[in-house]
Amino acid sequence: MFTAAFFESMSGFTTTGASVLIDIERVPESLLLWRALTHWLGSMGIIVLSLAILPFLGVGGMQLYKAEVPSPVPDKLRPRIKDTAMALWKVYILFTAAETVLLMAGGLNLFEALSHTFATLATSGFSTKNASVGHYQSAYLDGVVMIFMLLAGINFSLHYAALRGRVHSFWRDPECRFFLGLCALLIAATAGSLYGSTDTSLSQAFRYAAFQVISILTTTGFATADYETWPPLAQVVLFLCMFLGGSAGSTGGGIKCLRILLLIKRGYRETLLLIHPRSVFQVKLGGRMVPADVLHSIWGFFVLYLGLFVLFSLLMAALGLDLLTAFSSVAATLGNIGPGFSAMGPADNYAALPQAAKWLLSLSMLLGRLEIYTVLVLVIPEFWRP
């Protein structure tokens, strides 16, 4: 019982959304509301923690807030971290109120609307229904949740700038353009696979594909369909989404689109150097140069992320889990997504896992949510030496 409670709490505060509750609809509403509140608090708490600590560890991504990577949007919303945190919380609460009202307009009661709003903006995915958002079979509710999942997956400093009249900040930010473009590309690939391989209409294929891609890409983990029955191409796209994540400064988990974008730019630079070895090519973000130490730290984070994925997958396989379950459960928890594939699919949960696996995946959630370095640095002896 303690292991299950610890796993569920860790899943909530890390905004993972992985659950061991077999019949959610029989759980008291008070407990479900508390469960939803854990990830609503944990999500913005992580952003504030990242804002205060990660730039000093130099792990890449959140350096935008400390102006180590020049950006076309204001790097510091306020001169002091306390004021910046307050500005972000105001945006967060505004979005919470707006989505709650819109969900209630779609027929949900206050409890259901609040619970799903908390889960959406935290990009967590805890639902009050066994079938998640798919229980309601409502295109309107799907649309509202999709919009706010996208908003939660975008850097909150851009929302703050937009609310202050600088709407162009979204388009000027290269990471935001990359994130939205990637969403569109992956939705098109998934919808095309559904439409071409099943008897689903084009509109339905787009609706289900858009919801599921956005849900997993932003690491929310809601579901409106059992994607394990989808064609192989659609499933591969969703599996790849588990490693991407939202934007830096968002409530999403994963590697983060900013790191992916800079890794692509660095790979392109290395290719150009093979063609013109004596030339000097600089990696730029928003028209301004990215320092070499930031690129090195991002590359180190990427290698460490994949290394932990492989290590944890091997450990899960050693506990007797099949290959797909081992891989997808680690990808889903390290990326703070929730549902995976096979025994961890959208129609299943983590209840059947052995206790050792639940503790291992709890550690995976923590490492993924705290950007790995902030946890690993605590076990390095040099950190504790005066």
GIQUIGI-V91573 format. One record per residue. RES is the residue in one small letter. SS is DSSP state (a for helix, b for strand, c for the rest). PSI is psi in whole degrees, -180 to 180 (NA if undefined). NEAR is the number of other ideal C-beta (glycine too) atoms within 8 Angstrom. Layout:
res:RES ss:SS psi:PSI near:NEAR
res:RES ss:SS psi:PSI near:NEAR
This chain:
res:m ss:c psi:-43 near:4
res:f ss:a psi:-40 near:5
res:t ss:a psi:-44 near:9
res:a ss:a psi:-42 near:10
res:a ss:a psi:-41 near:8
res:f ss:a psi:-44 near:11
res:f ss:a psi:-45 near:15
res:e ss:a psi:-39 near:12
res:s ss:a psi:-43 near:9
res:m ss:a psi:-39 near:12
res:s ss:a psi:-36 near:17
res:g ss:a psi:-53 near:15
res:f ss:a psi:-27 near:11
res:t ss:c psi:3 near:14
res:t ss:c psi:39 near:17
res:t ss:c psi:-48 near:18
res:g ss:c psi:5 near:16
res:a ss:c psi:135 near:16
res:s ss:c psi:151 near:12
res:v ss:c psi:6 near:12
res:l ss:c psi:122 near:9
res:i ss:c psi:-48 near:5
res:d ss:c psi:90 near:7
res:i ss:a psi:-36 near:11
res:e ss:a psi:-12 near:7
res:r ss:a psi:-3 near:4
res:v ss:c psi:140 near:9
res:p ss:c psi:144 near:5
res:e ss:a psi:-33 near:8
res:s ss:a psi:-40 near:6
res:l ss:a psi:-39 near:8
res:l ss:a psi:-38 near:14
res:l ss:a psi:-40 near:11
res:w ss:a psi:-42 near:8
res:r ss:a psi:-41 near:11
res:a ss:a psi:-37 near:15
res:l ss:a psi:-30 near:9
res:t ss:a psi:-43 near:11
res:h ss:a psi:-23 near:19
res:w ss:a psi:-40 near:13
res:l ss:a psi:-40 near:9
res:g ss:a psi:-34 near:15
res:s ss:a psi:-54 near:15
res:m ss:a psi:-29 near:13
res:g ss:a psi:-36 near:8
res:i ss:a psi:-40 near:12
res:i ss:a psi:-44 near:13
res:v ss:a psi:-39 near:11
res:l ss:a psi:-44 near:11
res:s ss:a psi:-40 near:11
res:l ss:a psi:-38 near:14
res:a ss:a psi:-33 near:7
res:i ss:a psi:-48 near:9
res:l ss:a psi:-38 near:15
res:p ss:a psi:-31 near:11
res:f ss:a psi:-20 near:5
res:l ss:a psi:-14 near:9
res:g ss:c psi:46 near:10
res:v ss:c psi:0 near:12
res:g ss:c psi:149 near:12
res:g ss:c psi:-69 near:13
res:m ss:a psi:-3 near:14
res:q ss:a psi:-14 near:13
res:l ss:a psi:-34 near:15
res:y ss:a psi:-21 near:12
res:k ss:a psi:12 near:9
res:a ss:c psi:22 near:10
res:e ss:c psi:-29 near:9
res:v ss:c psi:112 near:10
res:p ss:c psi:140 near:9
res:s ss:c psi:149 near:11
res:p ss:c psi:-5 near:8
res:v ss:c psi:159 near:12
res:p ss:c psi:125 near:6
res:d ss:c psi:-39 near:10
res:k ss:c psi:117 near:9
res:l ss:c psi:-33 near:9
res:r ss:c psi:155 near:9
res:p ss:c psi:-33 near:4
res:r ss:c psi:148 near:6
res:i ss:a psi:-38 near:8
res:k ss:a psi:-44 near:7
res:d ss:a psi:-37 near:10
res:t ss:a psi:-45 near:13
res:a ss:a psi:-41 near:10
res:m ss:a psi:-39 near:9
res:a ss:a psi:-42 near:11
res:l ss:a psi:-39 near:16
res:w ss:a psi:-36 near:9
res:k ss:a psi:-43 near:8
res:v ss:a psi:-44 near:12
res:y ss:a psi:-45 near:11
res:i ss:a psi:-37 near:8
res:l ss:a psi:-46 near:9
res:f ss:a psi:-38 near:13
res:t ss:a psi:-46 near:12
res:a ss:a psi:-43 near:8
res:a ss:a psi:-46 near:9
res:e ss:a psi:-38 near:14
res:t ss:a psi:-45 near:12
res:v ss:a psi:-44 near:9
res:l ss:a psi:-38 near:9
res:l ss:a psi:-37 near:15
res:m ss:a psi:-33 near:11
res:a ss:a psi:-21 near:6
res:g ss:c psi:6 near:11
res:g ss:c psi:-3 near:7
res:l ss:c psi:147 near:11
res:n ss:c psi:175 near:6
res:l ss:a psi:-42 near:8
res:f ss:a psi:-48 near:10
res:e ss:a psi:-40 near:10
res:a ss:a psi:-45 near:14
res:l ss:a psi:-44 near:11
res:s ss:a psi:-44 near:14
res:h ss:a psi:-30 near:14
res:t ss:a psi:-46 near:13
res:f ss:a psi:-43 near:15
res:a ss:a psi:-36 near:17
res:t ss:a psi:-53 near:14
res:l ss:a psi:-24 near:16
res:a ss:c psi:-4 near:14
res:t ss:c psi:51 near:20
res:s ss:c psi:-56 near:18
res:g ss:c psi:2 near:14
res:f ss:c psi:129 near:14
res:s ss:c psi:163 near:12
res:t ss:c psi:2 near:11
res:k ss:c psi:146 near:10
res:n ss:c psi:-35 near:7
res:a ss:c psi:15 near:6
res:s ss:a psi:-148 near:12
res:v ss:a psi:-25 near:14
res:g ss:a psi:-17 near:9
res:h ss:a psi:-34 near:9
res:y ss:a psi:-20 near:10
res:q ss:c psi:49 near:4
res:s ss:c psi:120 near:8
res:a ss:a psi:-34 near:6
res:y ss:a psi:-49 near:7
res:l ss:a psi:-40 near:13
res:d ss:a psi:-44 near:12
res:g ss:a psi:-43 near:8
res:v ss:a psi:-47 near:12
res:v ss:a psi:-39 near:14
res:m ss:a psi:-45 near:11
res:i ss:a psi:-45 near:8
res:f ss:a psi:-25 near:14
res:m ss:a psi:-42 near:15
res:l ss:a psi:-45 near:12
res:l ss:a psi:-40 near:10
res:a ss:a psi:-24 near:18
res:g ss:c psi:-2 near:16
res:i ss:c psi:148 near:14
res:n ss:c psi:124 near:14
res:f ss:a psi:-19 near:13
res:s ss:a psi:-29 near:14
res:l ss:a psi:-37 near:14
res:h ss:a psi:-42 near:12
res:y ss:a psi:-44 near:12
res:a ss:a psi:-41 near:11
res:a ss:a psi:-40 near:11
res:l ss:a psi:-19 near:8
res:r ss:c psi:13 near:6
res:g ss:c psi:-5 near:5
res:r ss:c psi:66 near:8
res:v ss:c psi:-29 near:6
res:h ss:c psi:-11 near:6
res:s ss:a psi:-33 near:12
res:f ss:a psi:-48 near:10
res:w ss:a psi:-31 near:7
res:r ss:a psi:-22 near:8
res:d ss:c psi:119 near:14
res:p ss:a psi:-34 near:9
res:e ss:a psi:-40 near:13
res:c ss:a psi:-43 near:13
res:r ss:a psi:-42 near:9
res:f ss:a psi:-44 near:11
res:f ss:a psi:-48 near:13
res:l ss:a psi:-38 near:9
res:g ss:a psi:-40 near:8
res:l ss:a psi:-41 near:11
res:c ss:a psi:-49 near:12
res:a ss:a psi:-43 near:8
res:l ss:a psi:-46 near:8
res:l ss:a psi:-35 near:13
res:i ss:a psi:-43 near:13
res:a ss:a psi:-43 near:8
res:a ss:a psi:-43 near:11
res:t ss:a psi:-44 near:16
res:a ss:a psi:-41 near:13
res:g ss:a psi:-39 near:9
res:s ss:a psi:-43 near:14
res:l ss:a psi:-45 near:16
res:y ss:a psi:-37 near:11
res:g ss:a psi:-21 near:6
res:s ss:a psi:-6 near:7
res:t ss:c psi:178 near:8
res:d ss:c psi:18 near:2
res:t ss:c psi:138 near:9
res:s ss:c psi:163 near:6
res:l ss:a psi:-42 near:8
res:s ss:a psi:-41 near:6
res:q ss:a psi:-41 near:9
res:a ss:a psi:-43 near:14
res:f ss:a psi:-41 near:10
res:r ss:a psi:-50 near:10
res:y ss:a psi:-39 near:12
res:a ss:a psi:-45 near:14
res:a ss:a psi:-46 near:11
res:f ss:a psi:-47 near:14
res:q ss:a psi:-38 near:14
res:v ss:a psi:-48 near:15
res:i ss:a psi:-40 near:15
res:s ss:a psi:-45 near:13
res:i ss:a psi:-38 near:13
res:l ss:a psi:-38 near:14
res:t ss:c psi:2 near:15
res:t ss:c psi:31 near:17
res:t ss:c psi:-52 near:18
res:g ss:c psi:7 near:16
res:f ss:c psi:160 near:14
res:a ss:c psi:142 near:14
res:t ss:c psi:-2 near:10
res:a ss:c psi:160 near:10
res:d ss:c psi:94 near:8
res:y ss:a psi:-6 near:12
res:e ss:a psi:-15 near:10
res:t ss:a psi:0 near:5
res:w ss:c psi:165 near:12
res:p ss:c psi:157 near:10
res:p ss:a psi:-40 near:5
res:l ss:a psi:-45 near:10
res:a ss:a psi:-40 near:14
res:q ss:a psi:-39 near:12
res:v ss:a psi:-41 near:8
res:v ss:a psi:-44 near:13
res:l ss:a psi:-36 near:14
res:f ss:a psi:-40 near:10
res:l ss:a psi:-35 near:9
res:c ss:a psi:-28 near:11
res:m ss:c psi:-22 near:15
res:f ss:c psi:-6 near:9
res:l ss:c psi:-61 near:11
res:g ss:c psi:-180 near:13
res:g ss:c psi:-158 near:17
res:s ss:c psi:158 near:14
res:a ss:c psi:138 near:12
res:g ss:c psi:8 near:12
res:s ss:c psi:178 near:14
res:t ss:c psi:-1 near:14
res:g ss:c psi:160 near:15
res:g ss:c psi:-146 near:14
res:g ss:c psi:-172 near:14
res:i ss:c psi:-31 near:11
res:k ss:c psi:137 near:12
res:c ss:a psi:-31 near:14
res:l ss:a psi:-43 near:12
res:r ss:a psi:-43 near:14
res:i ss:a psi:-44 near:11
res:l ss:a psi:-46 near:12
res:l ss:a psi:-32 near:15
res:l ss:a psi:-39 near:11
res:i ss:a psi:-45 near:8
res:k ss:a psi:-39 near:12
res:r ss:a psi:-41 near:11
res:g ss:a psi:-39 near:8
res:y ss:a psi:-39 near:8
res:r ss:a psi:-42 near:11
res:e ss:a psi:-36 near:8
res:t ss:a psi:-42 near:8
res:l ss:a psi:-35 near:10
res:l ss:a psi:-28 near:10
res:l ss:a psi:-34 near:6
res:i ss:a psi:-41 near:6
res:h ss:c psi:79 near:6
res:p ss:c psi:-22 near:6
res:r ss:c psi:-2 near:3
res:s ss:c psi:164 near:7
res:v ss:c psi:115 near:3
res:f ss:c psi:129 near:7
res:q ss:c psi:138 near:7
res:v ss:c psi:127 near:11
res:k ss:b psi:150 near:9
res:l ss:b psi:118 near:14
res:g ss:c psi:31 near:10
res:g ss:c psi:3 near:5
res:r ss:b psi:149 near:8
res:m ss:b psi:140 near:7
res:v ss:c psi:125 near:14
res:p ss:c psi:148 near:8
res:a ss:a psi:-36 near:6
res:d ss:a psi:-32 near:7
res:v ss:a psi:-42 near:14
res:l ss:a psi:-40 near:12
res:h ss:a psi:-41 near:8
res:s ss:a psi:-36 near:11
res:i ss:a psi:-42 near:13
res:w ss:a psi:-41 near:10
res:g ss:a psi:-41 near:8
res:f ss:a psi:-43 near:16
res:f ss:a psi:-46 near:11
res:v ss:a psi:-43 near:8
res:l ss:a psi:-40 near:11
res:y ss:a psi:-49 near:11
res:l ss:a psi:-36 near:8
res:g ss:a psi:-43 near:8
res:l ss:a psi:-37 near:12
res:f ss:a psi:-46 near:11
res:v ss:a psi:-45 near:8
res:l ss:a psi:-49 near:8
res:f ss:a psi:-35 near:13
res:s ss:a psi:-41 near:11
res:l ss:a psi:-41 near:9
res:l ss:a psi:-39 near:9
res:m ss:a psi:-40 near:15
res:a ss:a psi:-35 near:10
res:a ss:a psi:-23 near:6
res:l ss:c psi:1 near:10
res:g ss:c psi:7 near:5
res:l ss:c psi:149 near:11
res:d ss:c psi:165 near:7
res:l ss:a psi:-49 near:6
res:l ss:a psi:-41 near:8
res:t ss:a psi:-43 near:14
res:a ss:a psi:-50 near:13
res:f ss:a psi:-48 near:9
res:s ss:a psi:-33 near:14
res:s ss:a psi:-38 near:17
res:v ss:a psi:-44 near:14
res:a ss:a psi:-40 near:14
res:a ss:a psi:-31 near:16
res:t ss:a psi:-40 near:14
res:l ss:a psi:-33 near:14
res:g ss:c psi:0 near:14
res:n ss:c psi:47 near:18
res:i ss:c psi:-49 near:18
res:g ss:c psi:-93 near:14
res:p ss:c psi:149 near:13
res:g ss:c psi:-127 near:13
res:f ss:c psi:172 near:10
res:s ss:a psi:-124 near:10
res:a ss:a psi:-13 near:10
res:m ss:a psi:19 near:14
res:g ss:c psi:176 near:12
res:p ss:c psi:-21 near:10
res:a ss:c psi:1 near:5
res:d ss:c psi:-174 near:8
res:n ss:c psi:-168 near:10
res:y ss:c psi:9 near:12
res:a ss:c psi:-34 near:9
res:a ss:c psi:-6 near:6
res:l ss:c psi:147 near:12
res:p ss:c psi:159 near:7
res:q ss:a psi:-39 near:7
res:a ss:a psi:-38 near:7
res:a ss:a psi:-38 near:12
res:k ss:a psi:-40 near:15
res:w ss:a psi:-39 near:11
res:l ss:a psi:-44 near:12
res:l ss:a psi:-29 near:17
res:s ss:a psi:-42 near:12
res:l ss:a psi:-38 near:8
res:s ss:a psi:-42 near:13
res:m ss:a psi:-46 near:16
res:l ss:a psi:-44 near:11
res:l ss:a psi:-44 near:12
res:g ss:a psi:-41 near:16
res:r ss:a psi:-34 near:14
res:l ss:c psi:21 near:11
res:e ss:c psi:29 near:12
res:i ss:c psi:-59 near:13
res:y ss:a psi:-40 near:12
res:t ss:a psi:-21 near:13
res:v ss:a psi:-47 near:10
res:l ss:a psi:-31 near:10
res:v ss:a psi:-25 near:9
res:l ss:a psi:-21 near:7
res:v ss:a psi:4 near:5
res:i ss:c psi:124 near:7
res:p ss:a psi:-36 near:5
res:e ss:a psi:-27 near:5
res:f ss:a psi:-31 near:7
res:w ss:a psi:-7 near:4
res:r ss:c psi:139 near:5
res:p ss:c psi:NA near:1
